[in-house]
Amino acid sequence: MTTMRRLVLVLTVFALAGCSSQSTAVPQLGEVVSCDSISHVAGGTGLSMPCLDGKSTIAFTSLRGPLIVNVWGSWCASCKDELPILRSFYSKSKSTVPFLGVDVEEAKPSDGKDFVVSQGMTWPSLLDPDGRSRGFFGMGVPVTWFIDAQGVVVHKEIGTLASEQQLRDLTTKYLGITVG
């Protein structure tokens, strides 16, 4: 191997190693996190769901924003497809726009927990263990809701998010928050 080829090989290895270290802002492994950070008022009525961590329960009508709620299921291919968009956006927006997931229609709670970890989700999720949310959220996932400071659902985006830019635009339009 010539000296020039060795130099190119060494530089390529360093360049690739440098690229991989830059991706640490978006986690590769997730964790089941507490719902304590989610703003809500006491005494909400109607649909209540336990946090996926099993430590609290939140009534959906008690939620206060600004908040983005993404309804998903581990069995949903489209939900998995949009996760890179959600992970990247959340890594930039979590200090200004909290996220809350709602895990629906799981065969067992551990399916949702395993999905959260394997797919790099680091925001809290509620669990709909018995399908009660169908009447509230409607049929089909994924669905992304935008909730304002008064708890009003100001927009419901049905279907898979196409890009991070789309999510930024929706956040600006419906919550008045610009995420860079």
C-alpha positions in Angstrom: 0.0 0.0 0.0 1.4 3.3 -1.0 1.9 6.1 1.5 -0.7 8.2 -0.3 -3.3 5.4 0.0 -2.5 4.9 3.7 -3.0 8.6 4.3 -6.3 8.6 2.5 -7.4 5.5 4.5 -6.4 7.1 7.8 -8.1 10.4 7.0 -11.3 8.6 6.0 -11.4 6.6 9.3 -10.9 9.8 11.3 -13.6 11.6 9.3 -16.1 8.8 9.8 -15.3 8.6 13.5 -15.8 12.3 13.8 -19.2 12.0 12.1 -20.4 9.4 14.4 -19.6 11.4 17.5 -21.7 14.3 16.2 -24.9 12.3 16.2 -25.0 11.9 20.0 -27.4 14.8 20.3 -30.2 12.5 19.2 -30.2 9.4 21.4 -30.0 6.0 19.9 -31.6 4.3 23.0 -34.6 5.6 24.7 -35.9 5.4 28.3 -39.3 5.1 29.9 -39.5 8.5 31.7 -41.8 10.0 34.3 -44.8 12.1 33.3 -44.1 14.5 36.1 -42.8 17.1 33.7 -46.1 17.3 31.8 -48.1 20.4 32.7 -51.6 19.6 33.8 -54.2 20.8 36.3 -55.6 18.7 39.2 -59.0 17.2 39.0 -59.2 16.7 35.2 -62.3 14.7 34.1 -62.9 12.2 31.4 -60.3 10.1 29.8 -57.5 9.3 32.2 -54.5 7.2 31.4 -51.5 5.8 33.4 -48.0 7.0 32.6 -46.0 4.3 30.8 -43.7 4.3 33.8 -46.6 3.2 36.0 -46.2 5.9 38.6 -49.0 8.4 37.8 -52.2 8.9 36.0 -53.2 12.0 33.9 -56.6 13.0 32.7 -56.3 14.1 29.1 -58.6 17.1 29.7 -56.2 18.4 32.4 -53.3 18.8 30.0 -51.9 22.3 29.5 -49.5 23.4 26.9 -47.8 24.4 24.9 -47.6 20.7 24.3 -47.2 18.3 21.4 -49.0 14.9 21.9 -48.1 12.1 19.5 -50.4 9.0 19.5 -48.5 5.9 18.6 -48.3 2.1 18.9 -45.3 -0.2 18.8 -47.1 -2.3 16.2 -47.6 0.7 13.8 -45.1 0.9 10.9 -45.9 4.5 10.2 -45.3 5.5 13.8 -41.8 3.9 13.6 -41.2 5.8 10.3 -41.8 9.2 11.8 -39.7 8.6 14.9 -36.4 10.0 13.5 -38.3 13.2 12.8 -39.8 13.3 16.4 -36.4 12.4 18.0 -34.5 15.1 16.1 -37.2 17.8 16.8 -37.5 16.9 20.4 -33.7 17.1 20.9 -33.9 20.8 19.8 -37.3 21.7 21.3 -37.7 19.9 24.7 -36.9 23.0 26.7 -39.6 25.1 25.0 -42.2 22.5 23.7 -42.7 19.4 25.8 -43.8 16.2 24.1 -46.1 13.5 25.4 -46.7 10.2 23.7 -49.9 8.1 24.0 -49.2 4.4 23.5 -52.4 2.7 22.2 -53.6 -0.8 21.6 -50.6 -2.7 22.9 -51.0 -6.5 23.5 -49.1 -5.8 26.8 -47.5 -2.8 28.4 -44.0 -4.2 28.1 -44.4 -4.0 24.2 -44.7 -0.2 24.5 -41.9 0.1 27.0 -39.6 -2.1 24.9 -40.4 0.1 21.8 -39.6 3.3 23.7 -36.2 2.0 24.6 -35.3 0.4 21.2 -36.5 3.4 19.2 -34.7 6.1 21.2 -37.8 7.9 22.7 -36.9 10.1 25.6 -40.2 11.9 26.3 -43.0 10.7 28.6 -45.8 8.5 27.3 -49.2 7.6 28.6 -50.6 4.1 28.1 -54.1 3.3 26.9 -54.2 -0.3 28.2 -57.8 -1.0 27.1 -58.6 1.1 24.0 -60.6 3.8 25.9 -58.9 6.5 23.9 -60.5 5.5 20.5 -63.5 7.6 21.2 -61.3 10.6 22.1 -58.5 10.4 19.6 -60.4 8.6 16.8 -59.2 5.6 14.8 -55.8 5.2 13.4 -52.2 6.2 14.3 -50.1 8.2 14.2 -51.8 11.4 15.1 -50.1 14.5 16.5 -52.0 17.0 18.6 -51.0 20.5 19.4 -52.3 21.8 22.7 -52.2 25.4 23.8 -51.7 26.9 27.3 -55.4 26.7 28.2 -55.5 23.0 27.3 -57.3 23.5 24.0 -56.5 21.2 21.1 -55.6 23.8 18.4 -54.6 21.3 15.7 -54.7 17.6 15.0 -52.3 16.4 12.4 -53.5 13.0 11.1 -51.0 10.6 9.6 -47.3 10.3 9.4 -45.2 13.5 9.7 -43.2 13.9 6.5 -40.3 16.0 7.8 -38.9 17.9 10.7 -39.6 21.1 8.8 -43.3 20.2 8.7 -43.3 19.7 12.5 -41.5 23.0 13.0 -44.0 24.8 10.8 -47.0 23.3 12.6 -45.4 24.2 16.0 -45.0 27.8 14.8 -48.4 28.0 13.2 -50.4 26.5 16.0 -48.4 27.1 19.2 -46.6 30.3 18.2 -43.2 28.8 19.0 -40.3 28.8 16.6 -37.9 25.8 17.0 -34.5 26.2 15.2 
